[in-house]
Amino acid sequence: MAQQYEQLPFSKLVFLHLFPGAVVAIVFITLAYFMQSSEMPAVFWFYVAIPIGVIPAELGYLLYQGRKRNGYFSLNGILAYQNPLSRKQYLWMVPAAFLSSIILLTLAGVADSWIYSNVFGWLPHWLDVELLDAADVSKPLLLIVAYLFSGLLGPTIEEIYFRGYLLPRVSAYGRWANLLNAFLFALYHFWSPWRLVQRTIGGLPLTIAPKRGNLNVAIITHVLLNTVGITLTVLGL
């Protein structure tokens, strides 16, 4: 019999989805503001803010919940979607989730540049996480922190927190649970609000994948999406 998870009140649900994003945004804005004179672009300080904000806010909260349940710091018993999968299942589930996300992200992101220019064009350059040039992507340190923190660490912990912990605790919302989780996850990205619609729609496969198989499918897919995105940005510049 599948384990039943506590269903969260809507106010707590919203808070737990958004609070980590607020922590990351505050750390990022603080770093970017005081490091304006550095040679690194704003996005570098965002990458640095990921481990500073995500680890204590998301992983720290999960370990705290694990300690309450088990008596010691652990993730045992608090994460859902732990069904074992065969190699063959991974070989079709991960590509299916990845390609679905790519298609949805592409279709839903057609208006991003217009939204940014017309709604968020007032943002100062030191806060623009999309302001990059060829000189920036040629800096080894920027690439290292990009792939390590945004490509690997960030998406792994996010999937554990948002899909492994929060998603099963919103199942009371029935058919709306996936959309609600995807929307709040998109809203959590306070540092790039112009991608709200794109992230909501493009993130839906990440909410479906663990339910159909295993949390690892969502983790691997998210890591691939971020690393491919970073690589395409670097190659494009």
C-alpha positions as semicolon CSV with decimal commas, in nm:
position;residue;x (nm);y (nm);z (nm)
1;M;0,000;0,000;0,000
2;A;0,132;0,343;-0,099
3;Q;0,240;0,565;0,188
4;Q;0,002;0,848;0,270
5;Y;0,161;1,188;0,323
6;E;0,032;1,476;0,532
7;Q;-0,158;1,728;0,320
8;L;-0,042;2,083;0,381
9;P;-0,270;2,383;0,441
10;F;-0,266;2,618;0,142
11;S;-0,087;2,897;0,332
12;K;0,191;2,662;0,445
13;L;0,208;2,510;0,099
14;V;0,267;2,850;-0,061
15;F;0,521;2,947;0,204
16;L;0,725;2,629;0,168
17;H;0,734;2,669;-0,211
18;L;0,834;3,035;-0,210
19;F;1,048;3,085;0,100
20;P;1,361;2,918;-0,045
21;G;1,333;3,136;-0,355
22;A;1,320;3,446;-0,136
23;V;1,636;3,334;0,045
24;V;1,824;3,276;-0,282
25;A;1,699;3,608;-0,424
26;I;1,810;3,804;-0,115
27;V;2,155;3,643;-0,120
28;F;2,187;3,703;-0,494
29;I;2,076;4,069;-0,481
30;T;2,311;4,138;-0,190
31;L;2,609;3,980;-0,364
32;A;2,531;4,142;-0,700
33;Y;2,490;4,487;-0,544
34;F;2,816;4,485;-0,350
35;M;3,011;4,319;-0,630
36;Q;2,908;4,554;-0,912
37;S;3,268;4,662;-0,963
38;S;3,392;4,304;-1,010
39;E;3,466;4,159;-1,351
40;M;3,200;3,891;-1,308
41;P;2,847;3,939;-1,449
42;A;2,537;3,926;-1,230
43;V;2,465;3,565;-1,322
44;F;2,792;3,456;-1,157
45;W;2,668;3,588;-0,823
46;F;2,339;3,412;-0,880
47;Y;2,526;3,084;-0,926
48;V;2,716;3,150;-0,602
49;A;2,387;3,226;-0,425
50;I;2,247;2,881;-0,512
51;P;2,444;2,675;-0,256
52;I;2,427;2,953;0,003
53;G;2,047;2,972;-0,023
54;V;1,927;2,635;-0,152
55;I;2,123;2,407;0,081
56;P;2,005;2,557;0,414
57;A;1,655;2,653;0,297
58;E;1,561;2,333;0,113
59;L;1,794;2,052;0,215
60;G;1,818;2,192;0,568
61;Y;1,439;2,193;0,603
62;L;1,413;1,836;0,478
63;L;1,680;1,714;0,720
64;Y;1,495;1,892;1,001
65;Q;1,174;1,711;0,904
66;G;1,371;1,386;0,890
67;R;1,503;1,446;1,240
68;K;1,152;1,505;1,371
69;R;1,039;1,177;1,215
70;N;1,341;0,954;1,274
71;G;1,518;1,113;1,570
72;Y;1,825;1,192;1,363
73;F;1,908;1,392;1,051
74;S;1,790;1,180;0,760
75;L;1,566;1,184;0,454
76;N;1,428;0,840;0,535
77;G;1,051;0,824;0,515
78;I;0,986;1,182;0,408
79;L;1,045;1,155;0,032
80;A;0,796;0,999;-0,208
81;Y;0,834;0,824;-0,543
82;Q;1,103;0,575;-0,447
83;N;0,985;0,286;-0,667
84;P;1,280;0,096;-0,819
85;L;1,312;0,119;-1,197
86;S;1,496;-0,097;-1,444
87;R;1,760;0,040;-1,678
88;K;1,519;0,005;-1,969
89;Q;1,261;0,216;-1,789
90;Y;1,515;0,492;-1,728
91;L;1,621;0,476;-2,092
92;W;1,275;0,575;-2,214
93;M;1,136;0,774;-1,921
94;V;1,422;1,025;-1,899
95;P;1,428;1,104;-2,275
96;A;1,047;1,129;-2,277
97;A;1,046;1,375;-1,986
98;F;1,341;1,569;-2,128
99;L;1,197;1,606;-2,479
100;S;0,853;1,695;-2,344
101;S;1,006;1,967;-2,128
102;I;1,216;2,103;-2,417
103;I;0,911;2,126;-2,646
104;L;0,693;2,290;-2,381
105;L;0,968;2,530;-2,270
106;T;1,028;2,634;-2,631
107;L;0,660;2,688;-2,711
108;A;0,583;2,865;-2,384
109;G;0,895;3,082;-2,397
110;V;0,826;3,264;-2,723
111;A;0,707;3,575;-2,537
112;D;0,982;3,583;-2,274
113;S;1,195;3,848;-2,444
114;W;0,889;4,069;-2,498
115;I;0,783;4,031;-2,135
116;Y;1,134;4,111;-2,016
117;S;1,169;4,420;-2,238
118;N;0,824;4,563;-2,172
119;V;0,765;4,467;-1,810
120;F;1,105;4,415;-1,649
121;G;1,328;4,634;-1,865
122;W;1,376;4,869;-1,568
123;L;1,598;4,619;-1,386
124;P;1,953;4,754;-1,336
125;H;2,227;4,582;-1,532
126;W;2,390;4,450;-1,214
127;L;2,072;4,249;-1,147
128;D;2,029;4,107;-1,498
129;V;2,097;3,732;-1,486
130;E;2,071;3,713;-1,866
131;L;2,335;3,976;-1,940
132;L;2,625;3,774;-2,079
133;D;2,882;3,817;-2,353
134;A;3,157;3,609;-2,509
135;A;3,416;3,744;-2,263
136;D;3,206;3,625;-1,971
137;V;3,165;3,265;-2,087
138;S;3,539;3,240;-2,151
139;K;3,606;3,271;-1,777
140;P;3,680;2,923;-1,633
141;L;3,554;3,009;-1,283
142;L;3,215;3,119;-1,416
143;L;3,176;2,796;-1,613
144;I;3,278;2,583;-1,315
145;V;3,023;2,739;-1,080
146;A;2,758;2,738;-1,356
147;Y;2,781;2,365;-1,420
148;L;2,844;2,269;-1,057
149;F;2,578;2,481;-0,886
150;S;2,316;2,557;-1,154
151;G;2,372;2,243;-1,360
152;L;2,405;1,980;-1,087
153;L;2,358;2,087;-0,725
154;G;2,064;2,325;-0,766
155;P;1,832;2,105;-0,976
156;T;1,911;1,794;-0,770
157;I;1,813;1,954;-0,439
158;E;1,516;2,132;-0,598
159;E;1,369;1,807;-0,727
160;I;1,421;1,636;-0,393
161;Y;1,246;1,927;-0,218
162;F;0,973;2,030;-0,465
163;R;0,888;1,693;-0,615
164;G;1,008;1,443;-0,358
165;Y;0,872;1,629;-0,055
166;L;0,615;1,893;-0,155
167;L;0,440;1,730;-0,453
168;P;0,297;1,429;-0,263
169;R;0,174;1,667;0,005
170;V;-0,054;1,855;-0,238
171;S;-0,231;1,548;-0,375
172;A;-0,551;1,665;-0,203
173;Y;-0,583;1,913;-0,493
174;G;-0,643;1,621;-0,729
175;R;-0,595;1,696;-1,096
176;W;-0,471;2,046;-1,009
177;A;-0,188;1,923;-0,788
178;N;0,070;1,900;-1,070
179;L;-0,017;2,241;-1,211
180;L;-0,013;2,400;-0,867
181;N;0,326;2,252;-0,789
182;A;0,465;2,359;-1,128
183;F;0,324;2,712;-1,092
184;L;0,459;2,766;-0,740
185;F;0,795;2,623;-0,845
186;A;0,803;2,871;-1,135
187;L;0,703;3,157;-0,903
188;Y;0,985;3,056;-0,666
189;H;1,233;3,188;-0,926
190;F;1,204;3,550;-0,806
191;W;1,524;3,648;-0,988
192;S;1,369;3,593;-1,336
193;P;0,990;3,648;-1,310
194;W;0,953;3,703;-1,685
195;R;0,986;3,324;-1,727
196;L;0,687;3,242;-1,504
197;V;0,463;3,108;-1,780
198;Q;0,746;2,920;-1,951
199;R;0,862;2,752;-1,631
200;T;0,507;2,660;-1,527
201;I;0,423;2,488;-1,855
202;G;0,772;2,352;-1,921
203;G;0,795;2,216;-1,568
204;L;0,485;1,998;-1,591
205;P;0,679;1,689;-1,713
206;L;0,893;1,716;-1,399
207;T;0,578;1,682;-1,188
208;I;0,451;1,385;-1,390
209;A;0,777;1,190;-1,420
210;P;0,817;1,093;-1,052
211;K;0,453;0,987;-1,022
212;R;0,490;0,757;-1,322
213;G;0,820;0,614;-1,209
214;N;1,079;0,740;-0,967
215;L;1,205;1,069;-0,828
216;N;1,538;1,001;-0,997
217;V;1,372;1,049;-1,337
218;A;1,281;1,407;-1,246
219;I;1,625;1,473;-1,098
220;I;1,813;1,345;-1,404
221;T;1,579;1,532;-1,640
222;H;1,618;1,860;-1,451
223;V;1,997;1,825;-1,443
224;L;2,000;1,759;-1,818
225;L;1,776;2,058;-1,889
226;N;2,001;2,293;-1,693
227;T;2,332;2,160;-1,823
228;V;2,210;2,161;-2,182
229;G;2,078;2,515;-2,134
230;I;2,415;2,633;-1,999
231;T;2,600;2,459;-2,282
232;L;2,379;2,611;-2,553
233;T;2,429;2,957;-2,399
234;V;2,807;2,911;-2,399
235;L;2,812;2,781;-2,757
236;G;2,580;3,058;-2,872
237;L;2,812;3,324;-2,733
